[in-house]
Amino acid sequence: MNEILKGDLNDLELILNQVKAEGLEFLKGINDRRTSTNAEPMEYSNLEAQGSGALAALAAFKTRFDDLIVAATGPRYWGFVTGGSTPAAIVGDWLATVYDQNTQTVKGQGDISANIELETIRLLLQLLGLPEDAYLGGFVTGATMSNFSCLAVARQWLGTQQGQDIAKTGVSGTLKVLSAMPHSSAVKSLALLGLGSQNLIKVKVMPGNREAMDMNDLEQQILELNGAPFILISSGGTVNTVDFDDFEAISKLRGRYNFWWHIDAAFGAFAACAPAYAHLLKGWEQADSITVDCHKWLNVPYENAFFLVKKEHRLLQMASFQNSNAPYLGDPLDNFNYLNFLPENSRRLKALPAWFSLKAYGSKGYQDIVEGCIARAKELAAFVENGASFELLAPVRLNTVCFTLKGEERQDQVFEFLRILNDQGVVFMTPTVYGGQHAIRAAFVNWRTTADDVLMAIEQLNQALKKI
């Protein structure tokens, strides 16, 4: 054994205790850590012939990179819909690294950690109020891979409607996909799947400052397909204003038309945790596939999402992902070889952080997180509405505030104002465009965020105004 590696093995307890100390220092100071950095990029280092050992590497990392690590999981980081890991989620993530399982099968010899993943999906279905016996799911890195996985099975379904096995023969011709306000990750998935990002048939949105699909236009677009099967991508919470398509109306259309219904509910799915907002998802249990992103409102570490596909499509799912030329992996249906139902063969035990957090805090804990975030969004929106400097561009439907500087003459200043605001390092928001206007978006999904954080953000907004 390499001597330095042998030394680290002997000192493993000391090394892990030091890592724990560094982690605690970061987490205890996260409220005061900057939400953006002004640090200059450093020159890349070179690989040394003789390593320095884990503790020396840790010290070097802290010296070189600590200033670059922002409070992305802190209470005032309101960009990119980033949740912050709960204490229990950190436990699960650390153990996932220690155990280092390759999640594959549910019974038989070897690693059977897929049982933990399937139990976690069952817990999530219960949390979200979905029928737990209706869907087969799997954990992936994020909403992009979740959308990709769902749409891969949808593509296979669409092929069968035309007498094709697309997983084997590939895409030939144009396949019909309809959507009104698809997330960029869904459009990216169309490109990755060979469906073509430019082949999306756009459906109009409802009038009156909405981002939800216009059901009348949807039906008109369907009629123009002359009976051809298609994929429908609907929104369970749009990016800018968290608007929801009418799932009940879409459910009724399924009785008359032949289509695969996919819902992108990356973070909007968690509205189901709050009784006052669960109605936004009414009817979604009829969907063929659903995207949910856990590293958003479930507040677990990054690279944690899952996808759901109706169990009635199990053979289509297997046809999309099976390792048909790998006899060493066994019969896909024998012992339920789980990796044949997911896009990745090599996967860490991603479900463990979610399992720990769900078990630790239960449905009531997540109800409190969701309702708290919604309350914080409304507090910021009230400041925007009641002041003279900002304009709310859309009603706060859930947990996102979309606003801009008041006055058309200030449109050219919006993004510069946001740069100044973020550069102050106390709160972080992201730019967007809504209704043709330059805008600012603040997304509340972090369990740490309090009313005091909103007040601090308001103070920062007022300070930034003085600098433009």
C-alpha positions, 0 to 999 in steps of 0.5 A: 500500500502507498505509504501516504495512503496507509498513513491516512488510513491509520489517521482516518478518525483524526481526518474525519474529525477535522472534516467535521470541524470544518463543516461545523464552522461553515454551517455555524457561520452560514448566516454571515457568509457572503451570498456571492464572491468577489474573489479573483479566480486563482491559477490552477495548481499542478499534480505532484508526484508525491501527495501531501495526505488528506489533512494537508490537502484539506488545509490547502483547500481551505486556504485557496478556495474558502473565499470562493464558497458562497452561502448557496444553502444559506437563508438569503440565497434566493436564486436557482431555487436552491434548498439548504440541506437539513441536518438529517439530510447531511447525515444521509449524504455523509453515510451515502459516501461512507457506504458507497453503494452502487444502487442496482438490485432489490433481491439476490446477491450483492448490493440490495440498497435499491430497497432503500431507494424504493422505500424512499420513493414510497415515502415521497409519494405519501408526502405528495399525496400520490397513489403509492402503488401507481408509480415506479420511480428512481433517483437521478441527479436533478430536474434535467435528468428527471425530465430526460428519463420521463421523456425517454419513456414517453418517446418509447410510448410514442414510437409504439403508437406508430409501430416503432421501437425507438430505443432500438431503431432510433428516431425517424421523422418528427414526433409531436410534443406540445407545451406552453411554458416548458422549463429549459431542462425539458427543452434540453431533454428533447434535444438530448433524446433526438426529438429536437428542441425546435420541434416543440409545438407551443401552446398559448398561455392564458390571458391575464398575467398568467403562465398557465396553458390555455386549454382552448388553444391546447385543444385546437392544437390537438385537433390540428394533429388530426389524431396523431399521438403526441407528448404533452409537457405541462407545468407544475409550477413555472419558473418565474411565477410558479403558475400551474396548468389545469390538471383537471382539464388535462385529465378530461382531454385524455378521454378524447385524445391519445397522448402521453402526459408529463408534468414537470413539477420540479419544486411545485410538487411540494405545494402538496405539503401545504393544505391551503395550496394542495388544490394546485395539483388536483388531478395530477395523479392521472399523469403518465410521468412526473418530475420532482427535484429533491434538492429544491424544496425537500432541502437535501444536498445537490444532485438529488431528484427523482422521476415517476412513471406509471407502473402500467408503462413498466415494459416501456420504461425497461425498453428505454433503459435496459442493458440488453447486451450485458448478460453479466447484469442478469435478466432485467425482470429476474430479481427486478434488476433495478438499474434496467429501469433507470438511465444510469448504471452507476449511481450512488445511494442518492435516496439516503439524504431524502430518506433521513430527512423524511424520517426525521421531520415527517409530513408536518415538518415539510408542511412547516417548511413549505408554509414558512417559505410561502409566508416569506415570499408574501412578506417580500411581495408586500414590501414591493407592492407597498413601496414606490421603487419596485413593481410586482410583475405577477401575483405571488402564487406560491414561493417566488417573487417576480418584480422589477424597478418601477417605471419604464424609464428604469428598465435599462437599470434593472440588471445593473441594480441586481448586480449591485444588490448581489455584489453586496453579498447579503442576499442573492437573486437572479435575473429574468425576463417576464412579459417582455420586461427585465425582472428580478426573481427571488425563490424561497425554498430554504428551511433556514429563512426567517422573517428577519432574513426578509427584513435584511433583504429589504434593507439591502434592496434599499441600499442598492437603490442608492447606488444606481 
